Amino acid sequence: MSGFKNFILRGSLVDLAVAVIIGTAFGAVVARFTEWLTGLMPNGAGSEYFSTGEQTFGAFLNAVISFVLLAAVVYFFVVLPYTKAKERFFPNEPAGTPADIALLEEIRDLLKASRSV
């Protein structure tokens, strides 16, 4: 069970899942905005592609509202609990010099001391 906990909390699995969810929702916003924008263009060339401008602004607003609501749900029900669990089970290292840097500084100081003798 601790291996699974490490897999979930230490890895970037949750970060990747959140990125996919938010990216997909934002893709829908961009698609609806593009439909609305192209619907505003005149159909002078006889192309049927630009003639889909009816009610696309409502679809764009719906996509924006859906994106904001989805982002809020993901933040409050996934990101916030994940962050609290990660801090609880894997606390941040105390501020200070990391062990490898401290060892390198000690070696540097010893080398300086041996040169001055």
Buried (B, 14 or more C-beta within 10 A) or exposed (E): EEEEEEEBBEEEEBEEEBEEBBEEBBEBBEEBBEBBEBBEEEEEEEEEEBEEBEEBBEBBEEBBEBBEEBBEEBEEEBBEEBEEBBEEEEEEEEEEEEEEEEEEEEEEEEEEEEEEE
